[in-house]
């Protein structure tokens, strides 16, 4: 949450403007008033009116006619004395959270580390702040050009293959004055689509690449005399007409992969017998210019150290998809993050979650517990219901495939379940506490209930937040514009 500006307008035309600065998730600690730093008396019964500046208490007189409106970041809000407590709640609503996961800085400084990301192109990992995410610095790092393949034909074909008719041989020397070449020899009539150099499992679908290589075709060939395309899967780039026979020619091609195989296809001057024709390539380099980014750690911003992690690369949710920032975590049916809480969240406890769940079948989890006997869960119990669980399943809303703000206050027979600010009283959910969190699937004992969808934010409190619910929901909705 960024610094907030607050202007108090008086009926006599005067006004007072404050910059509200926040740190951690522990709420507002300081203000800048006319360039001077002052502190908020957090123990005062009404934070919006009592300020301490240089040891002097300043009280804004809310009985004067002028305290009519507040302007917060340009938006005018009407306030009266009975609403002041709500403003105080607005300033401190994340105070005391037990675990808080978000890509925004819930403190407002912008410097809080929010995620550790793995770059798929070379598996490098790096921590990023909320500002890094929003400014594009994280995405730029994920998309750093990385050389993912460089040929070595000194002892063989180095993983390149072709069709049954042509054959490949590596370690061919003294071709046009160069060594360590890969040679294709044709032994059949030319069939353009089946005459190629191919390297399997070298590309990542959706990402962009630059491919460079050198090629040599002798003029003594009877049919093969040119290259046709470089194909990133089936996404083809035409390179015909660039070759100069009897000398090495350099190629530089860019494209986006829709398959994992790279093809360098040949063409000829006819469809006649190409038996004995040879083509050479060398110095093949594949540079990945965009990449996927995956979350290895979603850092807990509450200060309690409940970081949610996933060490297995294939089980990490995605945050950058083929070079583009998602600004949320994407779960594609086999990904999850997990953390056993430092201290279990006994009932009553409260959860506020921004998530989107694709249409599907059965028990698909937004979050669950860790272990079968310490579970508070929020999930789709079937095709039609959103439900809560703490030993027993209870519906709180109709299921849909939209991004929603889910509210879950676990308090046994006095529980609340909510969707986009509309809450329902729930009873009979059971007495289980939350010993930890599994985001994106069922608890650790079983590999089921995988989420296909996204999660943007999860805030957990080890307390009943019914009194602050509307203020918390309003802040979250203001950030994500859900309803």
C-alpha positions in Angstrom: 0.0 0.0 0.0 1.6 3.3 -1.1 1.9 6.5 1.0 -1.6 8.1 1.2 -2.4 11.8 1.2 -5.2 13.0 3.4 -6.7 16.5 3.2 -9.1 17.8 5.9 -11.2 20.6 4.4 -12.9 23.2 6.7 -16.0 25.2 6.0 -14.1 28.5 6.3 -12.1 27.5 3.2 -9.0 26.4 5.1 -7.5 22.9 4.8 -4.8 20.7 6.2 -3.0 18.1 4.1 -1.1 15.1 5.5 1.0 12.4 4.0 0.3 9.1 5.7 3.4 6.9 5.7 3.2 3.2 6.5 5.7 0.6 7.5 5.4 -3.2 7.6 1.9 -4.5 8.1 1.8 -3.0 11.5 0.0 0.2 10.3 0.7 3.9 10.2 3.6 5.0 12.3 4.4 8.5 11.0 3.1 11.5 9.1 4.8 14.3 7.2 3.0 17.6 8.0 4.3 20.6 6.1 7.6 18.8 5.6 8.0 17.9 9.3 7.7 14.3 10.5 5.2 13.7 13.3 4.0 10.5 14.9 0.5 9.2 15.3 -0.5 8.3 18.9 -1.5 4.7 18.1 -3.0 4.3 21.6 -5.3 7.3 21.2 -9.0 6.4 20.9 -9.4 8.4 17.7 -6.3 8.3 15.4 -7.7 10.7 12.9 -7.8 13.5 15.4 -4.9 13.1 17.8 -1.4 13.8 16.5 1.8 14.2 18.4 4.3 16.7 16.9 7.6 17.5 18.6 6.1 16.3 21.9 3.1 18.6 21.6 -0.4 17.0 21.3 -2.5 18.6 18.5 -6.2 17.7 18.5 -8.3 18.4 15.4 -11.6 19.8 16.8 -14.2 17.6 15.2 -17.0 19.8 16.8 -16.1 22.7 14.5 -18.3 23.0 11.4 -15.3 22.7 9.1 -14.6 19.0 9.6 -16.9 18.0 6.7 -14.9 15.9 4.2 -11.7 14.0 3.8 -9.9 13.8 0.5 -7.9 10.6 0.2 -5.7 10.4 -2.9 -8.1 12.8 -4.7 -11.3 11.0 -3.7 -13.7 12.9 -1.4 -15.1 11.0 1.5 -17.7 12.4 3.9 -17.0 11.7 7.6 -18.6 12.5 10.9 -17.6 11.8 14.5 -19.1 8.3 14.5 -17.2 7.3 11.4 -13.8 8.3 12.8 -13.2 4.8 14.1 -13.6 3.5 10.6 -10.9 5.8 9.4 -8.7 4.6 12.1 -9.4 1.1 11.0 -8.5 2.1 7.5 -5.1 3.3 8.6 -4.3 0.1 10.6 -6.4 -2.7 9.0 -3.4 -5.1 8.5 -2.3 -4.7 12.1 -1.8 -8.0 13.8 -2.2 -10.3 10.8 -0.7 -13.8 11.3 0.3 -14.3 7.7 0.0 -11.9 4.7 0.8 -12.8 1.1 0.6 -10.2 -1.7 2.5 -8.7 -4.6 1.7 -5.2 -3.3 3.5 -3.8 -0.3 0.9 -4.0 2.5 3.1 -1.5 4.5 3.4 1.1 1.8 7.1 1.6 1.7 7.5 -0.2 -1.6 10.7 -1.9 -0.4 9.2 -4.9 1.3 10.4 -8.1 -0.3 7.4 -10.0 -1.6 8.5 -12.9 -3.8 11.5 -15.0 -4.8 11.3 -15.8 -8.5 12.9 -18.5 -10.6 13.8 -17.6 -14.2 12.9 -20.6 -16.4 15.6 -19.8 -19.1 18.5 -20.6 -16.8 16.8 -21.5 -13.4 18.4 -18.4 -11.7 16.6 -17.2 -8.6 16.2 -13.7 -7.2 14.2 -11.8 -4.5 12.0 -8.9 -5.6 10.2 -6.1 -3.7 6.7 -4.8 -4.5 8.2 -1.9 -6.4 10.3 -4.3 -8.4 7.2 -6.1 -9.5 5.1 -3.0 -10.3 7.9 -1.1 -12.0 8.8 -3.9 -14.4 12.2 -4.6 -12.9 11.3 -8.2 -12.1 9.9 -8.8 -15.5 13.0 -7.3 -17.2 15.1 -9.7 -15.1 13.0 -12.7 -16.1 13.4 -11.6 -19.7 17.1 -11.2 -19.7 18.7 -12.7 -22.8 20.0 -16.1 -21.9 22.1 -18.4 -24.1 20.2 -21.6 -23.7 22.0 -23.7 -26.3 25.4 -23.6 -28.1 26.3 -26.4 -30.5 29.3 -28.7 -30.1 29.7 -30.9 -33.2 33.3 -31.8 -32.4 32.4 -35.3 -31.4 29.0 -36.0 -32.9 25.6 -34.6 -33.8 25.0 -32.9 -30.3 21.4 -33.9 -30.1 20.4 -32.9 -33.6 18.3 -35.4 -35.6 16.6 -35.6 -39.0 14.3 -37.9 -40.9 15.0 -41.5 -42.0 16.1 -40.6 -45.5 18.9 -38.0 -44.9 21.6 -38.9 -42.4 23.6 -36.7 -40.0 27.3 -36.8 -39.1 29.2 -34.6 -36.7 32.9 -33.7 -36.4 33.3 -32.9 -40.1 36.4 -30.8 -40.6 37.9 -28.7 -43.4 34.7 -27.5 -45.0 35.2 -24.0 -46.4 38.2 -23.7 -44.0 36.2 -24.5 -40.9 36.1 -27.5 -38.5 33.5 -29.1 -36.2 30.6 -29.0 -38.6 27.4 -31.0 -38.8 26.7 -32.6 -42.2 23.4 -33.7 -43.6 23.6 -36.2 -46.5 20.5 -36.9 -48.6 19.9 -40.4 -50.0 16.5 -39.9 -51.6 14.4 -37.6 -53.7 13.9 -34.2 -52.1 10.7 -33.9 -50.0 11.0 -30.3 -48.6 9.0 -30.8 -45.4 11.1 -33.8 -44.4 14.5 -32.5 -45.2 15.8 -30.7 -42.1 18.1 -30.4 -39.1 16.0 -30.7 -35.9 16.8 -30.3 -32.2 14.1 -31.6 -29.9 13.1 -30.4 -26.5 15.1 -27.2 -26.8 12.4 -24.5 -26.7 9.7 -23.4 -24.2 6.3 -22.9 -25.6 5.2 -19.2 -25.7 8.7 -17.8 -25.3 10.7 -15.8 -27.9 14.1 -16.8 -29.2 16.9 -15.7 -31.4 18.6 -18.4 -33.4 22.0 -17.9 -35.2 24.0 -20.4 -37.2 26.4 -20.7 -40.1 25.6 -22.8 -43.2 27.5 -24.1 -46.2 26.1 -25.6 -49.4 28.4 -26.7 -52.2 27.5 -25.8 -55.8 28.1 -29.4 -56.8 24.8 -30.4 -55.2 22.2 -31.6 -57.8 19.0 -30.5 -56.0 19.6 -29.0 -52.5 20.7 -25.4 -52.9 18.9 -23.3 -50.2 17.3 -23.2 -46.8 13.5 -22.8 -46.6 12.5 -21.9 -43.1 13.6 -21.9 -39.5 10.7 -23.2 -37.5 10.1 -22.6 -33.8 7.8 -25.7 -33.6 5.4 -25.0 -36.4 5.9 -21.2 -36.2 8.0 -20.7 -39.3 10.3 -17.8 -40.4 11.2 -17.7 -44.1 14.9 -17.6 -44.8 15.0 -18.5 -48.5 17.4 -16.7 -50.8 20.1 -15.8 -48.2 22.6 -18.5 -49.0 25.7 -18.0 -51.1 26.9 -21.3 -52.5 30.5 -22.5 -51.8 30.9 -20.2 -48.8 29.8 -19.9 -45.3 26.6 -17.8 -44.8 25.4 -16.6 -41.4 21.8 -16.6 -40.4 20.1 -14.6 -37.6 16.4 -15.5 -37.0 13.9 -14.6 -34.2 10.6 -16.2 -33.5 8.1 -17.4 -30.8 7.9 -21.1 -30.0 4.6 -23.0 -30.2 6.4 -26.3 -29.8 9.6 -27.4 -28.1 11.5 -28.5 -31.3 13.7 -26.3 -33.5 13.7 -27.1 -37.2 16.1 -25.8 -39.9 14.4 -26.8 -43.1 16.0 -27.2 -46.6 14.7 -26.6 -50.1 16.0 -27.4 -53.6 15.7 -26.3 -57.2 13.5 -29.2 -58.0 11.8 -32.2 -56.5 14.3 -34.6 -58.2 16.7 -37.1 -56.8 18.9 -35.4 -54.1 20.9 -38.5 -53.3 24.5 -37.6 -52.4 23.7 -33.9 -51.8 25.3 -32.5 -48.6 24.6 -29.4 -46.4 26.7 -28.3 -43.5 25.8 -26.2 -40.4 27.9 -25.0 -37.5 28.0 -22.6 -34.6 24.3 -23.0 -33.7 23.3 -20.7 -30.8 19.8 -20.4 -29.3 19.2 -17.3 -27.1 16.0 -17.1 -25.1 14.7 -13.4 -25.2 11.6 -13.9 -23.1 10.9 -16.4 -20.4 8.5 -17.8 -17.8 9.0 -16.7 -14.2 7.9 -19.0 -11.3 7.5 -18.2 -7.6 9.7 -20.2 -5.3 8.8 -18.2 -2.2 5.8 -15.9 -1.5 7.1 -13.9 1.5 4.9 -13.4 4.5 4.5 -9.6 5.1 3.1 -10.0 8.6 6.5 -10.2 10.2 5.8 -13.7 11.6 8.1 -15.6 9.1 5.3 -17.7 7.6 6.8 -17.7 4.1 5.0 -20.0 1.6 7.5 -22.0 -0.5 7.9 -24.5 -3.2 11.3 -26.0 -4.0 10.2 -28.3 -6.8 10.4 -26.3 -10.1 7.5 -28.2 -11.8 5.2 -27.4 -8.9 5.9 -23.6 -8.7 3.1 -21.2 -9.7 3.8 -18.8 -12.5 4.1 -15.0 -12.1 5.5 -14.1 -15.6 4.0 -15.9 -18.6 6.1 -15.9 -21.7 7.6 -12.6 -20.9 4.4 -10.9 -19.6 3.7 -10.0 -16.0 0.6 -11.7 -14.6 0.6 -9.5 -11.5 -0.8 -12.5 -9.6 0.2 -16.1 -9.2 -1.1 -18.5 -11.8 -1.8 -22.2 -10.9 -2.1 -24.5 -13.8 -3.3 -27.7 -12.2 -0.2 -29.1 -10.6 1.3 -26.2 -8.6 1.1 -25.2 -4.9 2.9 -23.3 -2.1 3.1 -24.5 1.5 3.9 -23.4 5.0 3.4 -24.8 8.4 2.6 -21.8 10.6 5.0 -20.7 13.3 1.9 -20.8 15.6 -1.3 -22.6 14.6 -4.3 -20.3 14.0 -6.9 -21.5 16.5 -10.5 -20.5 16.0 -11.7 -17.8 15.7 -9.5 -16.8 12.8 -10.1 -14.8 9.7 -9.1 -15.0 6.0 -9.4 -12.5 3.1 -8.4 -13.9 -0.3 -8.4 -12.6 -3.8 -8.6 -15.6 -6.2 -10.0 -16.8 -9.5 -10.9 -20.4 -10.1 -11.5 -21.8 -13.6 -14.7 -23.7 -14.2 -14.1 -27.4 -13.3 -15.2 -30.5 -11.5 -15.0 -31.5 -7.8 -12.9 -30.3 -4.9 -10.6 -27.6 -6.1 -8.7 -25.8 -3.4 -7.9 -22.1 -3.1 -6.1 -22.9 0.2 -6.1 -25.8 2.7 -4.2 -26.8 5.8 -1.1 -28.8 6.3 -1.8 -32.3 7.4 -5.2 -34.0 7.7 -6.1 -32.9 11.3 -5.2 -29.2 11.2 -7.2 -27.8 8.3 -9.1 -24.6 7.6 -9.9 -24.7 3.9 -11.5 -22.5 1.3 -12.5 -24.3 -1.9 -15.0 -25.3 -4.5 -16.7 -28.3 -3.2 -18.3 -29.2 -6.6 -19.3 -27.5 -9.8 -21.8 -25.2 -8.1 -20.5 -24.3 -4.6 -17.8 -22.3 -2.8 -17.3 -23.8 0.7 -15.4 -23.6 3.9 -14.0 -26.5 5.9 -12.7 -27.0 9.4 -13.8 -30.6 9.9 -17.1 -30.3 8.0 -18.0 -28.8 4.6 -20.3 -25.8 4.5 -21.4 -23.8 1.5 -21.2 -19.9 1.6 -21.7 -18.9 -2.0 -22.4 -20.0 -5.5 -19.3 -21.0 -7.5 -18.3 -19.0 -10.6 -15.1 -18.5 -12.7 -14.6 -14.8 -11.9 -11.9 -13.2 -9.8 -13.5 -12.8 -6.4 -12.8 -11.5 -2.9 -13.4 -14.4 -0.5 -14.0 -13.7 3.2 -13.8 -16.6 5.7 -14.2 -16.1 9.4 -13.8 -19.5 11.1 -15.6 -19.5 14.4 -17.4 -22.8 14.6 -21.1 -22.2 14.7 -20.7 -18.5 14.5 -18.7 -18.5 11.3 -19.0 -16.1 8.3 -18.4 -16.9 4.7 -18.4 -14.1 2.1 -18.1 -13.4 -1.5 -17.4 -9.8 -2.7 -18.6 -8.2 0.4 -21.8 -10.3 0.8 -21.5 -12.5 3.9 -23.5 -15.5 5.0 -23.7 -16.9 8.6 -22.2 -20.4 8.7 -22.6 -23.1 11.4 -21.3 -26.6 11.6 -17.9 -26.1 9.9 -16.1 -28.0 12.7 -13.5 -27.1 15.4 -10.2 -27.6 13.6 -7.5 -25.0 13.8 -5.1 -24.0 10.9 -1.7 -25.5 11.5 -0.4 -24.1 8.2 -1.4 -23.3 4.7 -1.3 -25.1 1.3 -2.1 -22.6 -1.5 -3.4 -24.3 -4.6 -4.2 -27.8 -3.6 -5.4 -30.2 -0.9 -3.4 -30.6 2.3 -0.1 -32.5 2.1 -1.4 -36.0 2.7 -2.9 -36.2 -0.8 -2.1 -34.9 -4.3 -5.5 -33.8 -5.3 -7.7 -30.7 -5.5 -5.2 -28.7 -7.6 -6.3 -25.2 -8.5 -6.5 -24.1 -12.0 -6.7 -20.3 -11.7 -5.0 -17.4 -9.9 -4.4 -16.1 -6.5 -3.5 -12.4 -5.9 -3.6 -11.9 -2.2 -4.2 -13.8 1.1 -4.4 -12.2 4.5 -4.8 -14.3 7.7 -5.6 -13.2 11.2 -5.6 -15.3 14.3 -8.7 -13.5 15.5 -12.3 -12.7 14.6 -12.1 -9.7 12.3 -15.9 -9.3 11.9 -15.8 -5.7 13.3 -13.1 -4.7 10.8 -14.3 -6.9 7.9 -15.9 -4.1 5.8 -12.8 -1.8 6.1 -10.5 -4.7 5.1 -12.7 -5.7 2.2 -13.0 -2.1 1.0 -9.2 -1.7 1.0 -8.7 -4.9 -0.9 -11.4 -4.1 -3.4 -10.0 -0.7 -3.9 -6.7 -2.3 -4.9 -8.2 -5.0 -7.2 -11.5 -3.4 -8.4 -13.4 -6.7 -8.1 -16.9 -5.5 -7.4 
